[in-house]
Amino acid sequence: MADQEPEISQTAAAQNAGASPGNAEPGPEEQAGPEEQLRLAEQKAQEHLDSWLRAKAETENLRRRAQADIASAHKYAVENLAEALLPVRDSLEAALAIENITLESLKSGVELTLKQLNAVFEKANLREINPVNEKFDPHRHQAMTMVEHPGEPNQVVNVMQKGYLLHERVVRPALVTVSKSKDA
């Protein structure tokens, strides 16, 4: 290792000797007078300013474009759901347009329309919460009343209104009756 250090030092010294001010070609800044050096420095500064301004403008344009994309995504977020719901509405309007409707045909039409609506809900990942005989969960259920009921306390006895989940987020909690112990 000690033998290698002098070689490195000698190599560096040889390179430095070749790069001495007397052997190197002077650059344009060194040949020019102070006024020319100042002009060249101002020119470089202007080029850097122009580059910076272009980069700033490009960044601002990207920010505006991203904001417009986000606004558009929010505005048209339910477009797929709306397109899927249109046939359900058409079915309801067609049922109302029938002149001589019987109770059986009305019931079968409503059942078919409900199937259409359930398909739309499934496609949109909108699931119902129908928690009969489940343990009460305040994150998914809203207790409307408590009644004495045989069995465990805090069980859902009756569902007054189903709740709904969008993916795993509660859109509407289920309105429920909850059991309480007889001694409470």
CNS distance restraints for C-alpha pairs under 8 A (distance, minus, plus):
assign (resid   1 and name CA) (resid   5 and name CA) 6.58 0.50 0.50
assign (resid   2 and name CA) (resid   6 and name CA) 7.28 0.50 0.50
assign (resid   3 and name CA) (resid   7 and name CA) 7.09 0.50 0.50
assign (resid   4 and name CA) (resid   8 and name CA) 6.36 0.50 0.50
assign (resid   5 and name CA) (resid   9 and name CA) 6.20 0.50 0.50
assign (resid   6 and name CA) (resid  10 and name CA) 5.99 0.50 0.50
assign (resid   7 and name CA) (resid  11 and name CA) 6.09 0.50 0.50
assign (resid   8 and name CA) (resid  12 and name CA) 6.11 0.50 0.50
assign (resid   9 and name CA) (resid  13 and name CA) 6.03 0.50 0.50
assign (resid  10 and name CA) (resid  14 and name CA) 6.16 0.50 0.50
assign (resid  11 and name CA) (resid  15 and name CA) 6.28 0.50 0.50
assign (resid  12 and name CA) (resid  16 and name CA) 6.12 0.50 0.50
assign (resid  13 and name CA) (resid  17 and name CA) 6.05 0.50 0.50
assign (resid  14 and name CA) (resid  18 and name CA) 6.37 0.50 0.50
assign (resid  15 and name CA) (resid  19 and name CA) 6.34 0.50 0.50
assign (resid  16 and name CA) (resid  20 and name CA) 6.26 0.50 0.50
assign (resid  18 and name CA) (resid  23 and name CA) 6.61 0.50 0.50
assign (resid  18 and name CA) (resid  24 and name CA) 7.96 0.50 0.50
assign (resid  19 and name CA) (resid  23 and name CA) 6.33 0.50 0.50
assign (resid  19 and name CA) (resid  24 and name CA) 6.04 0.50 0.50
assign (resid  20 and name CA) (resid  24 and name CA) 6.38 0.50 0.50
assign (resid  26 and name CA) (resid  30 and name CA) 5.69 0.50 0.50
assign (resid  26 and name CA) (resid  31 and name CA) 6.33 0.50 0.50
assign (resid  27 and name CA) (resid  31 and name CA) 6.38 0.50 0.50
assign (resid  28 and name CA) (resid  32 and name CA) 6.08 0.50 0.50
assign (resid  29 and name CA) (resid  33 and name CA) 7.73 0.50 0.50
assign (resid  29 and name CA) (resid  36 and name CA) 7.46 0.50 0.50
assign (resid  29 and name CA) (resid  37 and name CA) 5.44 0.50 0.50
assign (resid  29 and name CA) (resid  40 and name CA) 7.77 0.50 0.50
assign (resid  30 and name CA) (resid  37 and name CA) 7.98 0.50 0.50
assign (resid  32 and name CA) (resid  36 and name CA) 5.59 0.50 0.50
assign (resid  32 and name CA) (resid  37 and name CA) 6.30 0.50 0.50
assign (resid  33 and name CA) (resid  37 and name CA) 6.26 0.50 0.50
assign (resid  34 and name CA) (resid  38 and name CA) 6.09 0.50 0.50
assign (resid  35 and name CA) (resid  39 and name CA) 6.20 0.50 0.50
assign (resid  36 and name CA) (resid  40 and name CA) 6.18 0.50 0.50
assign (resid  37 and name CA) (resid  41 and name CA) 6.14 0.50 0.50
assign (resid  38 and name CA) (resid  42 and name CA) 6.11 0.50 0.50
assign (resid  39 and name CA) (resid  43 and name CA) 6.12 0.50 0.50
assign (resid  40 and name CA) (resid  44 and name CA) 6.23 0.50 0.50
assign (resid  41 and name CA) (resid  45 and name CA) 6.12 0.50 0.50
assign (resid  42 and name CA) (resid  46 and name CA) 6.08 0.50 0.50
assign (resid  43 and name CA) (resid  47 and name CA) 6.26 0.50 0.50
assign (resid  44 and name CA) (resid  48 and name CA) 6.21 0.50 0.50
assign (resid  45 and name CA) (resid  49 and name CA) 6.11 0.50 0.50
assign (resid  46 and name CA) (resid  50 and name CA) 6.07 0.50 0.50
assign (resid  47 and name CA) (resid  51 and name CA) 6.18 0.50 0.50
assign (resid  48 and name CA) (resid  52 and name CA) 6.09 0.50 0.50
assign (resid  49 and name CA) (resid  53 and name CA) 6.08 0.50 0.50
assign (resid  50 and name CA) (resid  54 and name CA) 6.17 0.50 0.50
assign (resid  51 and name CA) (resid  55 and name CA) 6.19 0.50 0.50
assign (resid  52 and name CA) (resid  56 and name CA) 6.06 0.50 0.50
assign (resid  53 and name CA) (resid  57 and name CA) 6.08 0.50 0.50
assign (resid  54 and name CA) (resid  58 and name CA) 6.10 0.50 0.50
assign (resid  55 and name CA) (resid  59 and name CA) 6.12 0.50 0.50
assign (resid  56 and name CA) (resid  60 and name CA) 6.19 0.50 0.50
assign (resid  57 and name CA) (resid  61 and name CA) 6.14 0.50 0.50
assign (resid  58 and name CA) (resid  62 and name CA) 6.21 0.50 0.50
assign (resid  59 and name CA) (resid  63 and name CA) 6.20 0.50 0.50
assign (resid  60 and name CA) (resid  64 and name CA) 6.22 0.50 0.50
assign (resid  61 and name CA) (resid  65 and name CA) 6.07 0.50 0.50
assign (resid  62 and name CA) (resid  66 and name CA) 6.09 0.50 0.50
assign (resid  63 and name CA) (resid  67 and name CA) 6.19 0.50 0.50
assign (resid  64 and name CA) (resid  68 and name CA) 6.16 0.50 0.50
assign (resid  65 and name CA) (resid  69 and name CA) 6.17 0.50 0.50
assign (resid  66 and name CA) (resid  70 and name CA) 6.16 0.50 0.50
assign (resid  67 and name CA) (resid  71 and name CA) 6.11 0.50 0.50
assign (resid  68 and name CA) (resid  72 and name CA) 6.07 0.50 0.50
assign (resid  69 and name CA) (resid  73 and name CA) 6.09 0.50 0.50
assign (resid  70 and name CA) (resid  74 and name CA) 6.22 0.50 0.50
assign (resid  71 and name CA) (resid  75 and name CA) 6.07 0.50 0.50
assign (resid  72 and name CA) (resid  76 and name CA) 6.06 0.50 0.50
assign (resid  73 and name CA) (resid  77 and name CA) 5.48 0.50 0.50
assign (resid  78 and name CA) (resid  82 and name CA) 6.05 0.50 0.50
assign (resid  79 and name CA) (resid  83 and name CA) 6.18 0.50 0.50
assign (resid  80 and name CA) (resid  84 and name CA) 6.25 0.50 0.50
assign (resid  81 and name CA) (resid  85 and name CA) 6.16 0.50 0.50
assign (resid  81 and name CA) (resid 120 and name CA) 7.37 0.50 0.50
assign (resid  81 and name CA) (resid 124 and name CA) 6.80 0.50 0.50
assign (resid  82 and name CA) (resid  86 and name CA) 6.35 0.50 0.50
assign (resid  83 and name CA) (resid  87 and name CA) 7.94 0.50 0.50
assign (resid  84 and name CA) (resid  88 and name CA) 7.77 0.50 0.50
assign (resid  84 and name CA) (resid 120 and name CA) 5.93 0.50 0.50
assign (resid  85 and name CA) (resid  89 and name CA) 6.49 0.50 0.50
assign (resid  85 and name CA) (resid 117 and name CA) 7.21 0.50 0.50
assign (resid  85 and name CA) (resid 120 and name CA) 6.73 0.50 0.50
assign (resid  86 and name CA) (resid  90 and name CA) 6.19 0.50 0.50
assign (resid  87 and name CA) (resid  91 and name CA) 6.15 0.50 0.50
assign (resid  87 and name CA) (resid 116 and name CA) 7.84 0.50 0.50
assign (resid  88 and name CA) (resid  92 and name CA) 6.40 0.50 0.50
assign (resid  88 and name CA) (resid 113 and name CA) 5.98 0.50 0.50
assign (resid  88 and name CA) (resid 116 and name CA) 6.14 0.50 0.50
assign (resid  88 and name CA) (resid 117 and name CA) 6.25 0.50 0.50
assign (resid  89 and name CA) (resid  93 and name CA) 6.18 0.50 0.50
assign (resid  90 and name CA) (resid  94 and name CA) 6.05 0.50 0.50
assign (resid  91 and name CA) (resid  95 and name CA) 6.24 0.50 0.50
assign (resid  91 and name CA) (resid 109 and name CA) 7.92 0.50 0.50
assign (resid  91 and name CA) (resid 113 and name CA) 6.28 0.50 0.50
assign (resid  92 and name CA) (resid  96 and name CA) 6.42 0.50 0.50
assign (resid  92 and name CA) (resid 110 and name CA) 7.75 0.50 0.50
assign (resid  92 and name CA) (resid 113 and name CA) 7.10 0.50 0.50
assign (resid  93 and name CA) (resid  97 and name CA) 6.20 0.50 0.50
assign (resid  94 and name CA) (resid  98 and name CA) 6.66 0.50 0.50
assign (resid  95 and name CA) (resid 106 and name CA) 7.12 0.50 0.50
assign (resid  95 and name CA) (resid 109 and name CA) 6.92 0.50 0.50
assign (resid 101 and name CA) (resid 105 and name CA) 6.54 0.50 0.50
assign (resid 101 and name CA) (resid 106 and name CA) 6.54 0.50 0.50
assign (resid 102 and name CA) (resid 106 and name CA) 6.10 0.50 0.50
assign (resid 103 and name CA) (resid 107 and name CA) 6.07 0.50 0.50
assign (resid 104 and name CA) (resid 108 and name CA) 6.18 0.50 0.50
assign (resid 105 and name CA) (resid 109 and name CA) 6.02 0.50 0.50
assign (resid 106 and name CA) (resid 110 and name CA) 6.15 0.50 0.50
assign (resid 107 and name CA) (resid 111 and name CA) 6.17 0.50 0.50
assign (resid 108 and name CA) (resid 112 and name CA) 6.23 0.50 0.50
assign (resid 109 and name CA) (resid 113 and name CA) 6.14 0.50 0.50
assign (resid 110 and name CA) (resid 114 and name CA) 6.06 0.50 0.50
assign (resid 111 and name CA) (resid 115 and name CA) 6.27 0.50 0.50
assign (resid 112 and name CA) (resid 116 and name CA) 6.34 0.50 0.50
assign (resid 113 and name CA) (resid 117 and name CA) 6.22 0.50 0.50
assign (resid 114 and name CA) (resid 118 and name CA) 6.05 0.50 0.50
assign (resid 115 and name CA) (resid 119 and name CA) 6.21 0.50 0.50
assign (resid 116 and name CA) (resid 120 and name CA) 6.38 0.50 0.50
assign (resid 117 and name CA) (resid 121 and name CA) 6.23 0.50 0.50
assign (resid 118 and name CA) (resid 122 and name CA) 6.09 0.50 0.50
assign (resid 119 and name CA) (resid 123 and name CA) 6.13 0.50 0.50
assign (resid 120 and name CA) (resid 124 and name CA) 6.19 0.50 0.50
assign (resid 121 and name CA) (resid 125 and name CA) 6.02 0.50 0.50
assign (resid 121 and name CA) (resid 126 and name CA) 4.82 0.50 0.50
assign (resid 121 and name CA) (resid 127 and name CA) 6.78 0.50 0.50
assign (resid 122 and name CA) (resid 126 and name CA) 5.83 0.50 0.50
assign (resid 122 and name CA) (resid 127 and name CA) 6.84 0.50 0.50
assign (resid 124 and name CA) (resid 166 and name CA) 7.78 0.50 0.50
assign (resid 125 and name CA) (resid 166 and name CA) 5.94 0.50 0.50
assign (resid 125 and name CA) (resid 167 and name CA) 5.49 0.50 0.50
assign (resid 126 and name CA) (resid 164 and name CA) 6.63 0.50 0.50
assign (resid 126 and name CA) (resid 165 and name CA) 5.57 0.50 0.50
assign (resid 126 and name CA) (resid 166 and name CA) 4.56 0.50 0.50
assign (resid 126 and name CA) (resid 167 and name CA) 6.36 0.50 0.50
assign (resid 127 and name CA) (resid 164 and name CA) 5.52 0.50 0.50
assign (resid 127 and name CA) (resid 165 and name CA) 5.14 0.50 0.50
assign (resid 127 and name CA) (resid 166 and name CA) 6.53 0.50 0.50
assign (resid 127 and name CA) (resid 167 and name CA) 7.60 0.50 0.50
assign (resid 128 and name CA) (resid 162 and name CA) 6.47 0.50 0.50
assign (resid 128 and name CA) (resid 163 and name CA) 5.63 0.50 0.50
assign (resid 128 and name CA) (resid 164 and name CA) 4.31 0.50 0.50
assign (resid 128 and name CA) (resid 165 and name CA) 6.22 0.50 0.50
assign (resid 129 and name CA) (resid 140 and name CA) 7.74 0.50 0.50
assign (resid 129 and name CA) (resid 162 and name CA) 5.60 0.50 0.50
assign (resid 129 and name CA) (resid 163 and name CA) 4.57 0.50 0.50
assign (resid 129 and name CA) (resid 164 and name CA) 5.30 0.50 0.50
assign (resid 129 and name CA) (resid 165 and name CA) 7.01 0.50 0.50
assign (resid 129 and name CA) (resid 173 and name CA) 7.58 0.50 0.50
assign (resid 129 and name CA) (resid 174 and name CA) 6.22 0.50 0.50
assign (resid 130 and name CA) (resid 159 and name CA) 6.82 0.50 0.50
assign (resid 130 and name CA) (resid 162 and name CA) 5.39 0.50 0.50
assign (resid 130 and name CA) (resid 163 and name CA) 6.73 0.50 0.50
assign (resid 130 and name CA) (resid 174 and name CA) 6.98 0.50 0.50
assign (resid 131 and name CA) (resid 135 and name CA) 7.92 0.50 0.50
assign (resid 131 and name CA) (resid 156 and name CA) 6.48 0.50 0.50
assign (resid 131 and name CA) (resid 159 and name CA) 7.09 0.50 0.50
assign (resid 131 and name CA) (resid 174 and name CA) 7.72 0.50 0.50
assign (resid 132 and name CA) (resid 156 and name CA) 5.34 0.50 0.50
assign (resid 132 and name CA) (resid 157 and name CA) 5.89 0.50 0.50
assign (resid 132 and name CA) (resid 158 and name CA) 5.97 0.50 0.50
assign (resid 132 and name CA) (resid 159 and name CA) 6.36 0.50 0.50
assign (resid 133 and name CA) (resid 155 and name CA) 5.93 0.50 0.50
assign (resid 133 and name CA) (resid 156 and name CA) 5.12 0.50 0.50
assign (resid 133 and name CA) (resid 157 and name CA) 5.85 0.50 0.50
assign (resid 133 and name CA) (resid 158 and name CA) 8.00 0.50 0.50
assign (resid 134 and name CA) (resid 155 and name CA) 5.63 0.50 0.50
assign (resid 134 and name CA) (resid 156 and name CA) 5.52 0.50 0.50
assign (resid 135 and name CA) (resid 154 and name CA) 6.01 0.50 0.50
assign (resid 135 and name CA) (resid 155 and name CA) 4.46 0.50 0.50
assign (resid 135 and name CA) (resid 156 and name CA) 6.07 0.50 0.50
assign (resid 136 and name CA) (resid 141 and name CA) 6.69 0.50 0.50
assign (resid 136 and name CA) (resid 154 and name CA) 5.48 0.50 0.50
assign (resid 136 and name CA) (resid 155 and name CA) 5.34 0.50 0.50
assign (resid 136 and name CA) (resid 156 and name CA) 5.68 0.50 0.50
assign (resid 136 and name CA) (resid 178 and name CA) 6.99 0.50 0.50
assign (resid 137 and name CA) (resid 141 and name CA) 5.58 0.50 0.50
assign (resid 138 and name CA) (resid 142 and name CA) 6.21 0.50 0.50
assign (resid 138 and name CA) (resid 143 and name CA) 7.81 0.50 0.50
assign (resid 139 and name CA) (resid 170 and name CA) 7.90 0.50 0.50
assign (resid 139 and name CA) (resid 173 and name CA) 7.70 0.50 0.50
assign (resid 140 and name CA) (resid 163 and name CA) 7.56 0.50 0.50
assign (resid 140 and name CA) (resid 170 and name CA) 6.44 0.50 0.50
assign (resid 140 and name CA) (resid 173 and name CA) 5.05 0.50 0.50
assign (resid 140 and name CA) (resid 174 and name CA) 6.55 0.50 0.50
assign (resid 141 and name CA) (resid 163 and name CA) 7.47 0.50 0.50
assign (resid 141 and name CA) (resid 173 and name CA) 4.86 0.50 0.50
assign (resid 141 and name CA) (resid 174 and name CA) 4.66 0.50 0.50
assign (resid 141 and name CA) (resid 175 and name CA) 6.08 0.50 0.50
assign (resid 141 and name CA) (resid 176 and name CA) 6.63 0.50 0.50
assign (resid 142 and name CA) (resid 173 and name CA) 5.97 0.50 0.50
assign (resid 142 and name CA) (resid 174 and name CA) 5.90 0.50 0.50
assign (resid 142 and name CA) (resid 175 and name CA) 4.94 0.50 0.50
assign (resid 142 and name CA) (resid 176 and name CA) 6.04 0.50 0.50
assign (resid 143 and name CA) (resid 175 and name CA) 6.06 0.50 0.50
assign (resid 143 and name CA) (resid 176 and name CA) 5.03 0.50 0.50
assign (resid 143 and name CA) (resid 177 and name CA) 5.78 0.50 0.50
assign (resid 143 and name CA) (resid 178 and name CA) 6.32 0.50 0.50
assign (resid 144 and name CA) (resid 175 and name CA) 6.23 0.50 0.50
assign (resid 144 and name CA) (resid 176 and name CA) 5.72 0.50 0.50
assign (resid 144 and name CA) (resid 177 and name CA) 5.76 0.50 0.50
assign (resid 144 and name CA) (resid 178 and name CA) 7.85 0.50 0.50
assign (resid 145 and name CA) (resid 176 and name CA) 7.24 0.50 0.50
assign (resid 145 and name CA) (resid 177 and name CA) 4.96 0.50 0.50
assign (resid 145 and name CA) (resid 178 and name CA) 6.34 0.50 0.50
assign (resid 146 and name CA) (resid 177 and name CA) 5.65 0.50 0.50
assign (resid 146 and name CA) (resid 178 and name CA) 4.75 0.50 0.50
assign (resid 146 and name CA) (resid 179 and name CA) 5.53 0.50 0.50
assign (resid 146 and name CA) (resid 180 and name CA) 6.15 0.50 0.50
assign (resid 147 and name CA) (resid 177 and name CA) 7.12 0.50 0.50
assign (resid 147 and name CA) (resid 178 and name CA) 6.34 0.50 0.50
assign (resid 147 and name CA) (resid 179 and name CA) 5.09 0.50 0.50
assign (resid 147 and name CA) (resid 180 and name CA) 5.81 0.50 0.50
assign (resid 148 and name CA) (resid 179 and name CA) 5.61 0.50 0.50
assign (resid 148 and name CA) (resid 180 and name CA) 5.05 0.50 0.50
assign (resid 148 and name CA) (resid 181 and name CA) 5.90 0.50 0.50
assign (resid 148 and name CA) (resid 182 and name CA) 5.55 0.50 0.50
assign (resid 149 and name CA) (resid 153 and name CA) 7.69 0.50 0.50
assign (resid 149 and name CA) (resid 157 and name CA) 7.96 0.50 0.50
assign (resid 149 and name CA) (resid 179 and name CA) 5.37 0.50 0.50
assign (resid 149 and name CA) (resid 180 and name CA) 6.39 0.50 0.50
assign (resid 149 and name CA) (resid 181 and name CA) 6.86 0.50 0.50
assign (resid 149 and name CA) (resid 182 and name CA) 7.33 0.50 0.50
assign (resid 150 and name CA) (resid 181 and name CA) 7.64 0.50 0.50
assign (resid 151 and name CA) (resid 181 and name CA) 7.97 0.50 0.50
assign (resid 152 and name CA) (resid 179 and name CA) 7.40 0.50 0.50
assign (resid 152 and name CA) (resid 180 and name CA) 7.64 0.50 0.50
assign (resid 152 and name CA) (resid 181 and name CA) 7.16 0.50 0.50
assign (resid 153 and name CA) (resid 178 and name CA) 7.72 0.50 0.50
assign (resid 153 and name CA) (resid 179 and name CA) 5.10 0.50 0.50
assign (resid 153 and name CA) (resid 180 and name CA) 4.49 0.50 0.50
assign (resid 153 and name CA) (resid 181 and name CA) 5.22 0.50 0.50
assign (resid 154 and name CA) (resid 178 and name CA) 5.64 0.50 0.50
assign (resid 154 and name CA) (resid 179 and name CA) 5.18 0.50 0.50
assign (resid 154 and name CA) (resid 180 and name CA) 5.96 0.50 0.50
assign (resid 155 and name CA) (resid 178 and name CA) 5.49 0.50 0.50
assign (resid 155 and name CA) (resid 179 and name CA) 5.30 0.50 0.50
assign (resid 155 and name CA) (resid 180 and name CA) 7.91 0.50 0.50
assign (resid 156 and name CA) (resid 176 and name CA) 6.36 0.50 0.50
assign (resid 156 and name CA) (resid 177 and name CA) 5.86 0.50 0.50
assign (resid 156 and name CA) (resid 178 and name CA) 4.63 0.50 0.50
assign (resid 156 and name CA) (resid 179 and name CA) 6.37 0.50 0.50
assign (resid 157 and name CA) (resid 176 and name CA) 7.36 0.50 0.50
assign (resid 157 and name CA) (resid 177 and name CA) 5.54 0.50 0.50
assign (resid 157 and name CA) (resid 178 and name CA) 5.53 0.50 0.50
assign (resid 157 and name CA) (resid 179 and name CA) 6.12 0.50 0.50
assign (resid 158 and name CA) (resid 176 and name CA) 5.67 0.50 0.50
assign (resid 158 and name CA) (resid 177 and name CA) 5.04 0.50 0.50
assign (resid 158 and name CA) (resid 178 and name CA) 7.28 0.50 0.50
assign (resid 159 and name CA) (resid 174 and name CA) 6.93 0.50 0.50
assign (resid 159 and name CA) (resid 175 and name CA) 5.99 0.50 0.50
assign (resid 159 and name CA) (resid 176 and name CA) 4.50 0.50 0.50
assign (resid 159 and name CA) (resid 177 and name CA) 6.42 0.50 0.50
assign (resid 160 and name CA) (resid 174 and name CA) 7.57 0.50 0.50
assign (resid 160 and name CA) (resid 175 and name CA) 5.35 0.50 0.50
assign (resid 160 and name CA) (resid 176 and name CA) 5.56 0.50 0.50
assign (resid 160 and name CA) (resid 177 and name CA) 7.45 0.50 0.50
assign (resid 161 and name CA) (resid 174 and name CA) 5.64 0.50 0.50
assign (resid 161 and name CA) (resid 175 and name CA) 5.04 0.50 0.50
assign (resid 161 and name CA) (resid 176 and name CA) 7.16 0.50 0.50
assign (resid 162 and name CA) (resid 173 and name CA) 7.39 0.50 0.50
assign (resid 162 and name CA) (resid 174 and name CA) 4.67 0.50 0.50
assign (resid 162 and name CA) (resid 175 and name CA) 6.61 0.50 0.50
assign (resid 163 and name CA) (resid 170 and name CA) 7.73 0.50 0.50
assign (resid 163 and name CA) (resid 171 and name CA) 7.44 0.50 0.50
assign (resid 163 and name CA) (resid 172 and name CA) 4.93 0.50 0.50
assign (resid 163 and name CA) (resid 173 and name CA) 4.43 0.50 0.50
assign (resid 163 and name CA) (resid 174 and name CA) 3.74 0.50 0.50
assign (resid 163 and name CA) (resid 175 and name CA) 7.13 0.50 0.50
assign (resid 164 and name CA) (resid 170 and name CA) 6.09 0.50 0.50
assign (resid 164 and name CA) (resid 171 and name CA) 5.47 0.50 0.50
assign (resid 164 and name CA) (resid 172 and name CA) 5.17 0.50 0.50
assign (resid 164 and name CA) (resid 173 and name CA) 6.49 0.50 0.50
assign (resid 164 and name CA) (resid 174 and name CA) 7.33 0.50 0.50
assign (resid 165 and name CA) (resid 169 and name CA) 5.31 0.50 0.50
assign (resid 165 and name CA) (resid 170 and name CA) 4.47 0.50 0.50
assign (resid 165 and name CA) (resid 171 and name CA) 5.34 0.50 0.50
assign (resid 165 and name CA) (resid 172 and name CA) 7.08 0.50 0.50
assign (resid 166 and name CA) (resid 170 and name CA) 6.36 0.50 0.50
assign (resid 166 and name CA) (resid 171 and name CA) 6.18 0.50 0.50
assign (resid 180 and name CA) (resid 184 and name CA) 6.79 0.50 0.50
